[in-house]
Amino acid sequence: MNDTLSSFPKLVLLRQSVREYRPDPIPRKRMDRCLEAARLAPSANNGQPWEFVVAADQTVRKKLVKAARFGLLKENPFAAEAPVMVAVIETPGHRPTRWGGYLLGRNFPLMDLGMAVENFCLQAAAEGLGTCILGLFVAGEVRRALKLPLSRRPRLLITVGWPAVEEVRIKKRRLIGEMSRYIEGKGIINAS
Ligand SMILES: Cc1cc2nc3c(=O)[nH]c(=O)nc-3n(C[C@H](O)[C@H](O)[C@H](O)COP(=O)(O)O)c2cc1C
C-alpha cells in the first residue's frame, strides 16, 4: 500500500477490509493519529459517545479475538493474526441528545460511532495500516475482557495491523444511480 497518498478519493479507494496481517507491531504514533482522526469525527450535538480501547496487550487482545470468533461458524478467524484489536465502546455521551434521538426514532450514538470508526479506518489506510471492522462478536465476552460497567456498550471491534497482501481490491458496490438520485433544479449547474 502507498504510504504517501494525499488525495481523499484515493484514500477512500485504499481503505478496505484487510483480513490477512503480518505480525509486526504498530508504531504508537500511527495509532495515535488514527485515534485523533476518530476524535475529530462529527457527532449529534457533539456528544462524542465513544471510547476506543486499543488492546495491544496479548492477553486482552486474545480475549477480544475469542469474542470475535462468532457463532457456529466461528467467524473472523483472521482476527487472531492482527497485532492489535481496538474495541469501540458506546458511552452515555450527551444524555438529552440520546433520548431526543430515541423520541425521533433515531439512534444517534450508533450513527456517531460509525463516523468515528470510518475516520479511524481512513487514517489507518493513510498510515499504510490495514483494518477490518467487526460487528460479529459476543458483546458479553468483550465486556468481561475489558471489565466494562453496564453503562458502556461494546459496539464494534476493529482489527489493526500491517496488510500481508499489497493488492487493493476493486470495490463491489451498487451503482451511483442505484444509491442516489437528483431532483433537478437551480442548485446544480453543469460545470466542474
Ligand atoms: C458495521 C460493520 C460490521 C462488519 N462486521 C464484519 C465482521 O464481523 N467480519 C468481517 O469479516 N467483516 C465485517 N465487516 C466488513 C464488511 O464486510 C466490509 O466493510 C464490506 O464487505 C465492504 O468491503 P470493504 O470494507 O473491503 O470495502 C463489517 C463492516 C461494518 C461496517
The ligand as an SDF file (V2000), in Angstrom:
LIG
                    3D

 31 33  0  0  0  0  0  0  0  0999 V2000
  -20.8280   -2.4370   10.8940 C   0  0  0  0  0  0  0  0  0  0  0  0
  -19.9040   -3.3840   10.1650 C   0  0  0  0  0  0  0  0  0  0  0  0
  -19.7350   -4.6830   10.6360 C   0  0  0  0  0  0  0  0  0  0  0  0
  -18.8480   -5.5630    9.9960 C   0  0  0  0  0  0  0  0  0  0  0  0
  -18.6250   -6.8020   10.5290 N   0  0  0  0  0  0  0  0  0  0  0  0
  -17.7120   -7.6190    9.9480 C   0  0  0  0  0  0  0  0  0  0  0  0
  -17.3570   -8.8580   10.5520 C   0  0  0  0  0  0  0  0  0  0  0  0
  -17.8210   -9.2240   11.6320 O   0  0  0  0  0  0  0  0  0  0  0  0
  -16.4480   -9.6370    9.9090 N   0  0  0  0  0  0  0  0  0  0  0  0
  -15.8520   -9.2570    8.7360 C   0  0  0  0  0  0  0  0  0  0  0  0
  -15.0130  -10.0140    8.2270 O   0  0  0  0  0  0  0  0  0  0  0  0
  -16.1470   -8.0810    8.1450 N   0  0  0  0  0  0  0  0  0  0  0  0
  -17.0520   -7.2500    8.7350 C   0  0  0  0  0  0  0  0  0  0  0  0
  -17.3280   -6.0230    8.1740 N   0  0  0  0  0  0  0  0  0  0  0  0
  -16.6400   -5.6180    6.9390 C   0  0  0  0  0  0  0  0  0  0  0  0
  -17.5900   -5.6090    5.7430 C   0  0  0  0  0  0  0  0  0  0  0  0
  -17.8470   -6.9410    5.3630 O   0  0  0  0  0  0  0  0  0  0  0  0
  -16.9280   -4.8020    4.6030 C   0  0  0  0  0  0  0  0  0  0  0  0
  -16.7490   -3.4710    5.0160 O   0  0  0  0  0  0  0  0  0  0  0  0
  -17.7660   -4.8020    3.3240 C   0  0  0  0  0  0  0  0  0  0  0  0
  -17.8930   -6.0950    2.8100 O   0  0  0  0  0  0  0  0  0  0  0  0
  -17.1210   -3.9200    2.2390 C   0  0  0  0  0  0  0  0  0  0  0  0
  -15.8250   -4.3360    1.9460 O   0  0  0  0  0  0  0  0  0  0  0  0
  -14.5520   -3.3880    2.1630 P   0  0  0  0  0  0  0  0  0  0  0  0
  -14.5300   -2.9680    3.6150 O   0  0  0  0  0  0  0  0  0  0  0  0
  -13.3640   -4.2230    1.8110 O   0  0  0  0  0  0  0  0  0  0  0  0
  -14.6930   -2.1870    1.2740 O   0  0  0  0  0  0  0  0  0  0  0  0
  -18.1690   -5.1370    8.8150 C   0  0  0  0  0  0  0  0  0  0  0  0
  -18.3440   -3.8270    8.3550 C   0  0  0  0  0  0  0  0  0  0  0  0
  -19.1900   -2.9480    9.0240 C   0  0  0  0  0  0  0  0  0  0  0  0
  -19.3200   -1.5250    8.5160 C   0  0  0  0  0  0  0  0  0  0  0  0
  1  2  1  0
  2  3  1  0
  2 30  2  0
  3  4  2  0
  4  5  1  0
  4 28  1  0
  5  6  2  0
  6  7  1  0
  6 13  1  0
  7  8  2  0
  7  9  1  0
  9 10  1  0
 10 11  2  0
 10 12  1  0
 12 13  2  0
 13 14  1  0
 14 15  1  0
 14 28  1  0
 15 16  1  0
 16 17  1  0
 16 18  1  0
 18 19  1  0
 18 20  1  0
 20 21  1  0
 20 22  1  0
 22 23  1  0
 23 24  1  0
 24 25  2  0
 24 26  1  0
 24 27  1  0
 28 29  2  0
 29 30  1  0
 30 31  1  0
M  END
$$$$
